Amino acid sequence: MNNFWDQRYSEHPGVYGWEPNQFLVLVADKLAESSRIVCLGEGYGRNALWLAQRGHRVTMVDSSQVAIDQANKKARELGLRIETLCEDLETYRPPQCDAVIAIFVHLLPDLRRLVHERSWNALTNGGHFIMECFRKEQVQRNSGGPRNLDMLYSLVDLQSDFPFAEFIILNEETVKISEGQFHSGPAEVIRMLARKPI
């Protein structure tokens, strides 16, 4: 998969655009000022950079060195400071943080559960997990996401992964996405804003 993403980001720099994910924009006011935020599977940093512009302390993680290099270049151009880590989510353990962001991060079930558990454990009490992902019905669409049903999520998956969460938002939705050539058109998504109880 690293080779796949290196190739995609090399051939199509900024392939999903530089604007932040719209669901993240909608819920970002839930984040306290100067939050310590970890962005998982963040690619070349469109969400991480947007959060840093708003004064948050951001660490972004991706397994593609090509994406990390593009994020660092853009951060320098914008005069922003973010921490960028080229790491595989199989081995990465988030530090203690106020929020974890996972936008269209699609993993096989065992790894999905592991990453979600580690992320939840890293959250401070009152911290938030923000996610937008494709649900299983997306396999019928051609607007993006994996073709492997095991890598598409359901409400039951997420309720099971976060058994102690306070779900502020946990919705199945059909939305129109416009995030570059590979994320474009009507899409079947789950949007989640979960809070770790104090």
N, C-alpha and C positions, 0 to 999 in steps of 0.2 A: 504493500500500500504506500510506503514511503516513496517508491519509485513513481507510482501513479501520480501522487500529489506534487512531487518535484517536477515532473513533466508538465502537469497541468499549469502550475504557477509559472514555469519557465516559458511555456508557449503562450500563455494568456495572463500577463501581469495585471493585477487588479480585476481578475475575472468576475468577481461578484460585486464589483463596484467599490467605491470608497465610503459610501454612506453607511451609517450604522443600521443594524437590523431594526425594523419598525416596531416590533414588539418590545425590544429593549428600550427604545425611545419612550414608548408609552408608559413603562413601569419604572423608569430610572429615578423618578422622584421619590421612590420608596427607599432609596439608598441614602444613608447618612452622609453628610459632608466629609470629604477626605477619607472615604472608605478604603480599606485594603481589599482589593478585588483580584480574583484569579479568573482568567478567561481560558477555558479549555478548548483544545482543537481549534485555535483561533485563526489559523491560516496566516494571512499577511497583515492582520491586525486592525481591520476596519472598526470593530467594536471597541477594542482595547484603546485605540488612539482617541476615539470619540470620548470614552470615559476619562482618559487622562486630560483631555482638553477641559473637562469639567471639574478638574481638581482632585480626582481620585488617584490613589496609589495602585498602579496596575502591574500585575505580572501576567504575561501571556505565554501559553505553552502550545507548541505544535511540533509534530514529528518531521516536518519538511524544512530542511535548512534553506531552501530557496525562498520559502515563505518568510522565514525568520529574517533573512537578509533584506527582503523587500520591506518588512515592517520596520527594521532598524533604519533603513534609508528614508522612509517616509517620516519616521519620528524625528530624525535629524532635520529634514526639510521644514517640519512644523515647529521645531524647537521644543519638542516634548521629551519627557523622560519616562520611559517604561522599561520594565525588566522583561527580556525576551529569553525564553528557554527552548532549545531544541531537544525535546524529550518525548519518549513514547508514553502514552497514557497507561500502558501496562505496568510500568515501573514508577511512574511519577506519583509522588505524594504531596498534595497541596499543603502549604504552611497554614497556620491559623489565619483566618481572614474573615472579613465581614460579608463577603458575597462571592458566589461562584456563578459564572456565566457559561452556559453551554448552548451555543446557537448552531443548530444543524450538525450536531456531533452524533454520528451514528456508529454504534458499536455492536458486536455480537453479544448475546445475552450474558454470558459469564463475565465478560469484560465490562459490559454496561453496569451490571450490579456492583462490581468491584469499584469502578470509578465513582459511581454515585455514593457508595458507602464511604469511601475515603473523603470525598468532597463534603459530605454531610458532617463527618467527624471533625473536619477542619474548620467548619463554621463556628464563629462565636455565637453565644446565645443571643437570639434576636436577629441573627444574620439571615441572608436570603440566598436562595438558589433560583436563578432565572434561566428558563429554558424555552426555546422553540425547536420543535423537531417534527419530522414527517411521521404521520401515523400510517398504519398498515394499508389503508385505502389509497395512499399515494401511489402504490404500485400500478394503479390504473391510469395515472396521469403521466405526462411527459414533461413536467415542469421542474424536474430535479429529484435528487435523492437516490439512494441505492435501490437496485432492483431485487435485492435479497430481502425477502419478507422478515427474516430473523433480525435484520438490522433496522427495521421500521418498528415504531413503538405503539403501545396502547395505553389507555388510562390505567388499566389493571397493572401493567408493567410498572408504571411510575408510582402508583399507590403502594405497590409491594416494595419498591426500592426505597421509598421514603415513608416508612410506617409511622414515624413520630412527627411528621410535618404538619404544620398548619397551612393548608392550601388556601392562599388568598385568591389565586386564579388557578384553575385546572380545567381547561376547556378543549374540546374537539371543535375545530373550526375549518371552514373552507374559506381561504383567503386568496387574494391575487398578489403574487409576489413579483417583484421587478428588481432582481439583484443580478444583473448581467445575463449572459446568454445561457448559462446552465441552471439558473433559478429564475424562470420567467413563466408566468401564466397562472391559472387557477391551481391551487395546491391544497392538499389535505394535511392539516397540521394539528399538533397539540401545543398549546401555550400554557406555561406553568410558572407561577410565582409562588414559591414555598418559603415559609418562614420557620426558623428553628425556635421553638418556644423558649422563653426566658425561664 
